[in-house]
Amino acid sequence: MKSLQGLPRLISASVGAPGKARNLPADVQCIQYLFNLIIPKMGFPLPENGKCDGQLVQCISQYQFRHLKYAHPDGVIDPTGRTFNSLIEEAVKVPVKASTLRIPTFLNAFGSNHGDAVQATVNVYLDRMRAMIEAERRNRQLMLQATCDGGMTLSDTDFQNAATQLGNGISVNIIKAFATVESGGRSGFGPAKLPVIAFEGHLFRKYTKRIYDQAHPLLSYPYVKKAGPQWQTNNKDQTKAWETMATAFALDQEAALMSASWGMFQIMGFNFESCGYKTVFEFAAALKVNAGNQLKAFLGFCSKSPALMKAMKAKDFTGMARNYNGEDYGNYDVLMKKAYEKLEGKK
C-alpha cells in the first residue's frame, strides 16, 4: 500500500503469537482497536487491554486465513507486513463517524486514559490515510483529464516550418517519417483527446528504485526485451495505457511521467530537459495541449543531439534509429527507411 509510505509507523514491533512477536502493550492495543473498528466483519469485540491472549492470536489467524487466504496463517502482524496493511485498508473504509466513536470500554491495565490516547493516535492515522487516498484519487482524475485545445494534427506547413527551423539541410520527409513510424503520422492523440502514450515499466522500476517490484509487478519489472509481455498488457490500447499511467502516477508522479513515451513523436518523458522544459510535469502538460507542442518538443530533442541531426541530414537510418531509440532499436531503421521512401514516392 503506497499511501503508508508517507506516514510514521503505527505499531513499532510485531503483534501476535507469543514467542514470534514482541507484543508491546501500546502496539497490542492498537491492533485490538483496529479489529474492533472492522467488527462487523470479525463478529466479536476484543478487550482493548494491551495484552496479547489466545483470543487475539485466533482473531489474527482467522483474518489471515479468511481475508488474506493464507494457507498457513502465522498469527503475527508485522509493522509493514501484508496483514497490517490489509487491516489499515479495511479500517479506512469504516465511516469516519464510526471510527471516532469510543468502542465500549474494557478496563485495561493502563487505565482508560491510555486507551483513549491509543485510539486517538489510530484515528488521526486513519484520517491522514483517507486524505492521502482522496488526494491520489484526485491526482488520477487530473491525469486522465483531457486538456487538448483541438489541435490534434499537423499540416504540411507545420512540417515544412519544422524542417526550416531544424535547418542543416534536413528533409521535411525525414521529420514526417519519424511521425509515421512513431504514431502513424496522422495524430499524436488518442480517441479520448489524450496524447498517444506507451508506458515502460522497466523505466518506472528504475526511477522508483525497484520498491514496487512485488506489489506492482506489471508496473515495475526488469527489462528483458523490447515490448515484452508486461508492456503488451499495459499498452494494448490507449485506454489501457492511460489507466496504467494513472495507476503509476498515484504511486509516484514524477517517475510515472518520465517512464512513458509521449505524443506524435513518442518522446520519452525523461527527455523533458532536452525538449526545453524545466520539469517533466511541464513537459507532460504541454504535450497534452496540442500536436504543435508535440512537434516543438521533438525539434528541441533533435537540436540537442548533434549525432541525431547528422544522421537525419545524411539520411543514415541506422544512425537515426540508434540515436532516437537507443541501442536496442530493433527494426526501427528499416521502418524509417520504408516510411521515408514512401513519402518521397508521393512527391
PyMOL commands that set and color helices and strands:
alter all, ss='L'
color gray80, all
select helices_A, chain A and resi 2-6+25-37+39-42+54-66+82-93+96-100+112-143+156-166+172-183+201-207+229-234+238-251+253-258+269-271+280-287+291-303+306-314+317-325+332-345
alter helices_A, ss='H'
color red, helices_A
select strands_A, chain A and resi 15-16+76-77+197-199+260-262+267-268
alter strands_A, ss='S'
color yellow, strands_A
deselect
rebuild
show_as cartoon
